[in-house]
Amino acid sequence: MKKSFQLGLLLILLSPVSYATIRTVSNDAINPAQFTTIQNAINASTSGDTVYVNVSATQYTDFIIDRKIILIGGGYKTNSQFHLITWLGNITFKATAGNDPSGSIIEGCRITFISIAAGTLPVNDIKLFRNSITTIATAANPSCENWNIYNNIIGGVDGGYNSKNVKIQNNIIVGGVSFFFDPATIIDHNVFHNAIFLYVGNSTITNNIFTTQSIVMRQSVVDNNTFNNNLYNTTTVGNSPPYDSFEGTTNTGGGNFVGVDPLYESVANFEFFNDVNNYRLKSGSPVRNAATDGSDLGIYGGAHPFPSGGAPGSGYDLSALPAIPEITSADVQNSSIQPTTLLRVRVKATVH
């Protein structure tokens, strides 16, 4: 007797990844868990607990993270039997004198909006990876430091002027990056797909691939940055360095590729993102091994090469699954048993 499982709570319960107490959440009555809402699971948790959120056909309600939580979903696009995902709405980090969400981790989710509650204490050391996120706002009234954002598909990232030491690495960005002015900001090994830079200064911008067909990527007040070893597919003003004064002080840099086709394996249109795109570089690409660290430019080089969720061209290659085991089958060895007899099950899983 063989049973296939949707990536979900069984996967979670057998995962070797654990941080303090584990809470499980499902808003699907067919696949129940300890909690039906993420907020209730967080409210029951202490700092450092893990909240596993099951895949579902229904979006989860908005919630506030006011303590350190490791939140892990089942993926933002899954090549499983029912193609269910962990779909979240708005996530708000809120730090007060008694509760601090600094150090939280979110992975494996489709998310509409991530922000910090205005007027609260700083929220630091947040890690966001292997998600699909429409918008990230890393600071409002409070400052925030040491956010690491990598291996995501992102609409836009807004630094709110006072974010510090934010690292944006190995993401596909289809909206833009804006309002970052801290010298410790690192924007590295991303693919900017018809996306813009707006109010970005003092930052280090390296090993990225910028492609566009119709927009001006470099918008107002992009100054005093260092641009090294990036590729720009066009020489249109505003879409490639040059390192002159652009509404402010001078940008600097070198080793950039201007007016050059990156020669992706398969990207038909530089204007519209499609999840069947293959952003790996062909063997003849001019930016193979051309990064400052000797790796390829774009999402498959650098510190966090983009993980694959399926075969290139399948629609799942860019669907990075959470870094936990996925149960693919459970084979019941003795389908007929007597009372007190052990049920023997052979489980197979894939490690991401």
C-alpha positions as CSV (number, residue, x, y, z in Angstrom):
1,M,0.0,0.0,0.0
2,K,1.6,3.2,-1.1
3,K,0.4,6.7,-0.3
4,S,1.7,10.0,-1.7
5,F,1.6,13.1,0.5
6,Q,1.3,16.8,-0.3
7,L,4.2,18.7,1.2
8,G,2.8,19.6,4.6
9,L,2.6,18.6,8.2
10,L,3.9,15.1,7.9
11,L,7.0,16.5,6.3
12,I,7.2,19.0,9.1
13,L,6.9,16.5,11.9
14,L,9.7,14.3,10.5
15,S,12.0,17.2,9.8
16,P,15.4,17.2,11.6
17,V,15.2,21.0,11.6
18,S,14.0,22.2,15.0
19,Y,14.4,25.3,17.1
20,A,13.0,25.0,20.6
21,T,9.3,24.1,20.6
22,I,7.6,23.4,17.2
23,R,4.1,24.7,16.5
24,T,2.1,23.6,13.5
25,V,-0.6,25.6,11.7
26,S,-3.2,24.6,9.1
27,N,-6.3,26.5,7.9
28,D,-7.5,23.3,6.1
29,A,-9.9,21.2,8.1
30,I,-8.9,18.1,6.0
31,N,-5.3,18.4,7.2
32,P,-5.6,19.8,10.8
33,A,-2.8,21.0,12.9
34,Q,-2.3,22.4,16.4
35,F,-3.5,25.9,15.3
36,T,-5.8,27.2,12.6
37,T,-4.2,30.7,12.5
38,I,-0.5,31.8,12.5
39,Q,-1.2,34.5,15.0
40,N,-2.5,32.0,17.6
41,A,0.6,29.9,17.0
42,I,2.9,32.9,17.5
43,N,0.9,34.0,20.6
44,A,1.5,30.5,22.1
45,S,5.2,30.6,21.3
46,T,8.2,31.8,23.2
47,S,11.3,33.4,21.7
48,G,13.1,31.0,19.4
49,D,10.2,28.6,18.7
50,T,9.5,27.3,15.2
51,V,6.1,27.7,13.5
52,Y,5.5,25.3,10.5
53,V,2.7,26.5,8.3
54,N,1.0,23.9,6.1
55,V,0.2,24.4,2.4
56,S,-3.4,25.2,1.7
57,A,-5.8,26.3,-1.0
58,T,-6.7,29.3,1.1
59,Q,-4.6,32.3,2.1
60,Y,-3.8,32.7,5.7
61,T,-4.9,35.8,7.6
62,D,-2.5,38.7,8.4
63,F,-0.4,38.4,11.5
64,I,2.1,40.2,13.7
65,I,5.5,38.8,14.8
66,D,6.4,40.3,18.1
67,R,9.0,37.7,19.3
68,K,11.8,35.7,17.6
69,I,10.1,33.1,15.4
70,I,11.4,30.7,12.8
71,L,8.5,30.5,10.3
72,I,8.7,27.8,7.6
73,G,6.1,27.2,4.9
74,G,5.7,24.5,2.4
75,G,6.8,26.6,-0.6
76,Y,5.4,29.4,-2.8
77,K,5.0,27.1,-5.9
78,T,5.1,23.3,-5.5
79,N,5.3,20.6,-8.1
80,S,3.2,18.3,-6.0
81,Q,-0.1,16.5,-6.5
82,F,-2.4,19.4,-5.8
83,H,0.1,22.3,-6.3
84,L,-0.8,23.8,-3.0
85,I,1.4,26.5,-1.4
86,T,1.8,28.4,1.8
87,W,0.1,31.7,1.0
88,L,0.5,34.6,3.5
89,G,-0.9,38.1,3.4
90,N,0.7,40.9,5.4
91,I,3.4,40.2,8.0
92,T,4.2,43.0,10.4
93,F,7.2,42.9,12.8
94,K,6.6,44.7,16.0
95,A,9.2,45.3,18.7
96,T,8.4,46.6,22.2
97,A,10.2,46.8,25.5
98,G,8.9,43.4,26.4
99,N,9.0,41.6,23.1
100,D,11.6,41.6,20.3
101,P,11.2,39.8,17.0
102,S,14.9,40.4,16.0
103,G,16.5,37.2,14.7
104,S,13.4,35.8,13.1
105,I,13.5,33.8,9.9
106,I,10.9,33.3,7.2
107,E,11.2,30.8,4.4
108,G,9.1,28.8,2.0
109,C,6.1,31.2,1.6
110,R,4.3,33.4,-0.8
111,I,3.9,36.7,0.9
112,T,2.1,39.9,0.0
113,F,3.8,42.5,2.3
114,I,6.5,42.5,5.0
115,S,6.9,45.6,7.1
116,I,7.8,47.0,10.5
117,A,5.2,48.6,12.7
118,A,5.7,52.3,12.8
119,G,7.0,53.8,16.0
120,T,8.2,50.6,17.5
121,L,11.7,49.7,18.5
122,P,14.3,48.5,15.9
123,V,13.9,45.1,14.4
124,N,17.3,43.6,13.5
125,D,18.9,40.4,12.1
126,I,15.9,39.2,10.0
127,K,16.5,36.5,7.4
128,L,14.2,36.1,4.4
129,F,14.9,33.4,1.9
130,R,13.2,31.0,-0.5
131,N,10.1,33.1,-0.7
132,S,8.0,34.9,-3.3
133,I,7.4,38.4,-1.8
134,T,5.5,41.3,-3.4
135,T,7.0,44.0,-1.2
136,I,9.5,44.2,1.6
137,A,9.7,47.5,3.6
138,T,12.7,47.0,5.9
139,A,12.1,50.2,8.0
140,A,9.5,52.7,8.8
141,N,9.9,55.0,11.9
142,P,12.4,52.6,13.5
143,S,15.8,51.8,12.1
144,C,16.7,48.2,11.3
145,E,20.0,46.5,10.9
146,N,21.5,43.3,9.5
147,W,18.6,42.0,7.3
148,N,19.6,39.2,5.0
149,I,17.4,38.8,1.9
150,Y,18.4,36.1,-0.5
151,N,17.0,33.5,-2.9
152,N,13.6,35.2,-3.2
153,I,11.5,36.4,-6.1
154,I,10.7,40.0,-5.1
155,G,8.5,42.8,-6.4
156,G,10.3,45.6,-4.5
157,V,12.5,46.3,-1.5
158,D,12.1,49.7,0.3
159,G,14.8,50.6,2.9
160,G,12.8,53.5,4.4
161,Y,16.0,55.7,4.4
162,N,17.4,54.4,7.7
163,S,18.0,50.7,7.2
164,K,21.5,49.7,7.9
165,N,23.8,46.8,6.8
166,V,21.1,45.2,4.6
167,K,22.3,42.5,2.3
168,I,20.2,41.8,-0.9
169,Q,21.7,38.8,-2.6
170,N,20.8,36.3,-5.3
171,N,17.2,37.4,-5.8
172,I,15.1,38.0,-8.9
173,I,13.8,41.5,-8.5
174,V,11.0,42.6,-10.8
175,G,9.9,45.9,-9.2
176,G,12.9,47.7,-7.8
177,V,15.1,48.8,-4.9
178,S,14.6,52.1,-3.2
179,F,15.5,54.3,-0.2
180,F,18.8,52.8,0.9
181,F,21.6,55.2,1.9
182,D,23.7,53.2,4.4
183,P,27.3,52.5,3.3
184,A,27.0,49.0,4.5
185,T,24.2,48.1,2.1
186,I,25.2,45.2,-0.2
187,I,23.2,44.6,-3.4
188,D,25.0,41.6,-5.0
189,H,24.4,38.8,-7.5
190,N,20.7,39.7,-8.3
191,V,18.8,39.6,-11.5
192,F,16.9,42.9,-12.1
193,H,14.2,42.2,-14.6
194,N,12.9,45.5,-15.9
195,A,13.2,46.9,-12.4
196,I,14.2,50.4,-11.1
197,F,16.7,52.0,-8.7
198,L,15.1,54.9,-6.8
199,Y,16.9,56.9,-4.1
200,V,19.8,54.6,-3.6
201,G,23.1,56.0,-2.3
202,N,26.4,55.1,-0.7
203,S,25.8,51.4,-1.5
204,T,27.9,48.6,-3.0
205,I,26.3,47.2,-6.1
206,T,28.1,44.3,-7.5
207,N,27.8,41.3,-9.8
208,N,24.1,42.0,-10.8
209,I,22.5,41.6,-14.2
210,F,20.2,44.5,-15.2
211,T,18.0,44.0,-18.2
212,T,15.1,46.1,-19.5
213,Q,13.2,46.8,-22.7
214,S,11.2,49.9,-21.9
215,I,11.8,51.6,-18.6
216,V,14.5,53.8,-17.2
217,M,16.1,51.7,-14.5
218,R,18.1,54.4,-12.7
219,Q,15.6,56.9,-11.3
220,S,16.0,59.9,-9.0
221,V,18.9,60.4,-6.6
222,V,21.1,57.4,-7.4
223,D,24.4,58.7,-6.2
224,N,27.7,58.0,-4.4
225,N,27.3,54.3,-5.0
226,T,30.0,51.9,-6.1
227,F,29.0,49.8,-9.2
228,N,31.4,46.9,-9.9
229,N,31.1,44.1,-12.4
230,N,27.5,44.5,-13.2
231,L,25.9,43.9,-16.7
232,Y,23.5,46.3,-18.4
233,N,21.9,45.1,-21.6
234,T,21.4,48.7,-22.9
235,T,23.4,51.9,-23.2
236,T,20.3,54.1,-22.8
237,V,20.9,57.0,-20.4
238,G,19.7,56.0,-17.0
239,N,20.0,52.3,-17.8
240,S,23.8,51.9,-17.3
241,P,26.3,53.6,-15.1
242,P,28.0,56.0,-16.5
243,Y,29.7,57.3,-13.4
244,D,28.8,60.9,-13.7
245,S,26.8,63.0,-11.3
246,F,23.2,62.0,-11.3
247,E,21.2,64.4,-9.1
248,G,23.9,64.2,-6.5
249,T,27.5,63.2,-6.0
250,T,29.5,60.9,-8.2
251,N,29.0,57.2,-8.6
252,T,32.2,55.1,-9.0
253,G,33.1,51.6,-10.1
254,G,34.6,49.5,-12.8
255,G,34.5,46.2,-14.6
256,N,30.9,46.7,-15.8
257,F,29.5,45.3,-19.0
258,V,27.4,47.9,-20.8
259,G,25.2,47.3,-23.8
260,V,25.8,43.6,-23.5
261,D,23.4,40.6,-23.7
262,P,23.9,38.3,-20.8
263,L,23.1,35.3,-23.0
264,Y,20.7,33.6,-20.6
265,E,19.9,30.0,-21.3
266,S,16.2,30.9,-21.9
267,V,14.7,34.3,-21.3
268,A,12.4,35.4,-24.1
269,N,11.5,38.8,-22.9
270,F,13.5,41.3,-20.8
271,E,10.3,43.3,-19.9
272,F,8.0,40.7,-18.4
273,F,9.0,38.1,-15.8
274,N,8.0,34.5,-16.5
275,D,8.7,31.7,-14.1
276,V,9.7,29.4,-17.0
277,N,12.7,31.6,-17.5
278,N,16.1,30.0,-17.2
279,Y,18.6,32.6,-15.8
280,R,21.6,30.3,-16.1
281,L,24.3,31.6,-18.4
282,K,25.1,29.9,-21.7
283,S,28.7,28.7,-22.1
284,G,29.4,31.6,-24.4
285,S,28.1,34.3,-22.0
286,P,30.5,37.2,-21.5
287,V,29.8,37.2,-17.8
288,R,30.6,33.6,-17.0
289,N,33.2,33.7,-14.1
290,A,33.2,37.5,-14.4
291,A,32.1,38.4,-10.9
292,T,34.3,40.0,-8.3
293,D,34.5,36.6,-6.6
294,G,35.2,34.7,-9.8
295,S,31.8,33.2,-10.1
296,D,29.1,33.9,-12.7
297,L,27.1,37.2,-12.6
298,G,23.5,36.9,-11.5
299,I,21.6,34.5,-9.2
300,Y,23.7,31.4,-9.8
301,G,27.0,32.8,-8.6
302,G,28.1,34.4,-5.3
303,A,27.3,33.3,-1.7
304,H,23.8,32.0,-2.2
305,P,23.3,30.3,-5.6
306,F,19.6,30.1,-6.4
307,P,18.2,26.7,-5.6
308,S,16.1,24.8,-8.2
309,G,12.6,23.5,-7.5
310,G,12.3,21.5,-10.7
311,A,13.6,21.0,-14.2
312,P,14.5,24.2,-16.2
313,G,11.5,25.3,-18.3
314,S,9.0,23.3,-16.2
315,G,7.7,26.4,-14.3
316,Y,9.2,25.0,-11.1
317,D,12.9,25.7,-11.6
318,L,12.6,29.1,-10.0
319,S,10.3,27.8,-7.2
320,A,12.9,27.3,-4.4
321,L,11.4,25.0,-1.8
322,P,12.2,25.4,1.9
323,A,15.4,23.8,3.2
324,I,13.6,20.9,4.9
325,P,12.9,17.3,3.7
326,E,9.9,16.8,1.5
327,I,8.2,13.4,1.9
328,T,7.4,12.0,-1.5
329,S,5.9,8.6,-0.5
330,A,5.1,6.4,2.5
331,D,4.9,2.7,1.8
332,V,2.9,0.7,4.5
333,Q,4.7,-2.6,4.9
334,N,1.9,-4.5,6.8
335,S,-1.5,-3.2,5.7
336,S,-3.3,-5.7,7.9
337,I,-2.3,-5.8,11.6
338,Q,-3.6,-7.2,14.9
339,P,-4.1,-5.0,18.0
340,T,-0.8,-4.0,19.7
341,T,1.1,-4.9,16.5
342,L,3.5,-2.2,15.1
343,L,2.5,-0.6,11.9
344,R,5.5,-0.5,9.7
345,V,5.9,2.4,7.2
346,R,8.8,3.0,4.8
347,V,9.1,6.8,4.2
348,K,10.9,8.3,1.2
349,A,11.9,12.0,1.1
350,T,13.8,14.5,-0.9
351,V,16.2,16.9,0.8
352,H,16.2,20.5,-0.5
